[in-house]
Amino acid sequence: MSTRGPDEIDPSNGWEAVAAAFIEHAVQSTIGVTTISAWARSLPPGAAVLDVGCGPGGPRSSALFDAGLRVYGVDASPTLAAAYQRRFPDARVACEPAETSSLFDRSFDGVIAWGLIFLLPAAVQRAVIARVGQAMLPGARFLFTAPAQLCTWDDASTGRPSWSLGADAYKVELVSAGLTVVAEYSDEGENHYFDAAKQH
């Protein structure tokens, strides 16, 4: 009898099992594109941006390329990572869980995590935020989505639990990682964004 937990067996936290169905939806959804495009345009031309939990790529990811950014993608699902690489052959893509990824062993001008952070257990969320902070250059920006309120729910795609730590807790974790929230946004899909900057 195995003593491993489900996430040790499946580092993608259930996403590999639903990848085929998710791809069809993800490559069509334009929710958040306007918000991400504005954020992407605030970065220096040619900036290196890490897309954590990049999924299969879609209009939100296209916004990064349309802004002239150099994009690096990380996703724990082999199917989703491969789809991203096919859609954006100029991107560098690694099939790795965010919490253990090498993050390409480099630093970035920007990091985005759309629809990822709250899918992870609380301790893993904190670890990912800390790792992202370490991989950011001074002045770099980190944009991620999570509800502002403290709450839990079952993810619509995987059926697995999701957790929001709440705005106050996220701000504490960001400060611990050397980041400060500079703005918060909501998009047409009622997704809440935290936009944080690495302290100089």
N, C-alpha and C positions, 0 to 999 in steps of 0.2 A: 504493500500500500504506500502510495507516494505521500510524502509530508510537505511537498511543495504547494504553495498557494497558487491560485489561478493566474496571477500576474507573472509568476516565475515561468509557468508553462506558456503563457501568451503575453509577451512584453507589450503587445499593442493594446492591452486592456479591452479586448473584445472587438477591436476595429478590423482586424484581419478577416474575421468571420462575416462581417457585413460589408466588406470593402466594395464588392461588385455593385451592390445596390446603392451604396453611398456615392460612388463615383458618378453615376448617372445624374444624381441630384446636385452634387457639389460643383460639377463643371458648368451648370446652368445658373446657379444662384448668384444674383447680383447684390444681395443684401450686404451692406457694409462697404461696398466699393467706393462710394463717395467719401466716406470717412477715411478709409485707408489711402485713397489717392491724395487727399489733402495732407495726411501725415507723411506720405512718401515724398511729396514735393517739398516738404520742409527740410529734408536731408540734403547734404551736399550732392551735386551731380556725380555719378559714378560711385556713390557710397556703397560699402559692403554691408549687406543686410542679411540677417539670419532669420529664416522662416521656420519657427519651431512648431512641430506638429503640422507640417505643411500640407498633409493630405494629398489628394491627387492633382491639385492645381485647378484653377478656375478663374473667374473674373477678378476675385480678390487678389490672387497671386499675380494675375496679368497687370494689375495696377502698379505693382512694384517694378515690373519690367518696363512698363510704359513710362515710368518716371526716370528711366535710365539707370536704375540701381543694379549692382552686381549681387545676385541672390544665391544664397546657400540654404538648402532645405534639409530638414531632419524629420523623419517620421518612423515610428516603430513598426508600422505595417509594411511588409514587403510589397504587397500589391499596390498600396497607395503611393509608396516611395517610387516604385517603378513607373506608375502612371504620371507622377509629377515630372520625372526625368524625360519621359517621352513627350510630354506636352511642352516642356521648357528645356530643350537640349543644351542650352547655354548655362543652365544652372548646375551647381555642384550639389549632389544629393547623397545623403547618408541614411541608411536604414538602421536607425538606432533609437532606443528610448531616450526621451529628453533628459531624464534624470541620470543617465549613465553615458550619454553621448560625449565624444571628445570635442564636439562643437568645432570640428575641423582644426583644433589646436591653433586658433587665431583669435584676434579681437575684431569687433564689429562696430560700425558707425550707427547701426540700428538693429533692433530685434523686434520681431512681431510674433505673437502667439494668439491666433484667433481661434476661439472655441476649443482650447486645450487645457488651460490651467485648472479649471474647475472640474475637469474629468478625472483628475488625479487625487489620491488621498491627501489629507491635509499636510502630513509630514513630507510627502513627495512634492507638493506644491511649494512648500518652503524651500526644499532642496533645489528645485528648478529655478526659483527666483534668485537664490544665492549664486547658482552656476551662471545664470544669465548675467548677473552683475559683474562677475569675474571676467566674463568674455566681452565686456563693453569698454570701448575707449572713453576717455574723459569727454563729457559733453554728449555722448551717444544717447539715443532715445530708445525706450522700450515701450511698445504698445501691446496691451493684452486685454482680452475680454473676460469679464466675470461680473456676476450680479453685485450691485453695491450692498445689498442686504445679506445678512447671514442666513443661509438657507441650504436645504438639501432636496434633491429630487432624483428621479430615475431618468437617465439619458434616453431620448426618444429613439436613437439609432441602435444602441447596444443593450439597452435595458439595465445597464449597470448604474450604481449610485454616482451622483455628482454632488460636489460640495462647493459652496461659496464661503470663504472665510469672512466675508464682509469688508466693506471699504476701510474701516479703521484697522483691521488686522492686516490687510494687504499693504497699507501705508507703513505700518510698523515693519513688515518684512522687507519692503523696498528700502526703507532707511537703513536697515541692517545690512543690506546688500550694496549700500553706497549710492542709492538712488532716491530721488525726490519726485513726487507726483507734481507735474506742472499743469495738467489739465485732465478733465474727465469729459467724455462724450456719450451720447446715445444715438443709435442709428435708426433707420426706418423699421428694422426688425426688433426694436427695443433691446438690442444688445448694449451693455454698458462697457465702456472702454476706460482704462487707466493709461495715461500717457506720462511716463516717468523719464527723467534725465539722469545720467550718471554725473555725479559731482566732479568738478574739476580738481 
